[in-house]
């Protein structure tokens, strides 16, 4: 196996760029799909939604080690790596909102996480997420 074929070999810059462009196209498709589903022609009103989503993603990624520690601390008998990817990331978003955003009431953050879990998770996801977030809220929620 040559160096370029080995598992740890770097991909050429063009292939990395193509992968990012494909991901951007997938996101664009999802956005266009949503606009089409809602009968919207103008994407401008949705800029606030994109900005909020961007702030959430940046907040989670910027605090991920602390968020993951909090989740692991209260997830009895569950390793973070063994959780469903959807559940783990719903928890990350909600924990970020609970612990780092004063403008989001805890009840809203928890309820939103539960509703998203019902939509994207398994039958058990919403109950699991509710219980874990409730514990985190009671133990770690700062008072602003």
LINKA-V218917 format. One record per helix or strand of 3 or more residues. SS is the DSSP state (alpha for helix, beta for strand). FROM is the first residue (numbers start at 1). LEN is the number of residues. If there is no record, write none. Layout:
BEGIN
ss=SS from=FROM len=LEN
ss=SS from=FROM len=LEN
END
This chain:
BEGIN
ss=alpha from=13 len=26
ss=alpha from=44 len=19
ss=alpha from=64 len=11
ss=alpha from=80 len=3
ss=alpha from=85 len=16
ss=alpha from=106 len=15
ss=alpha from=125 len=16
END
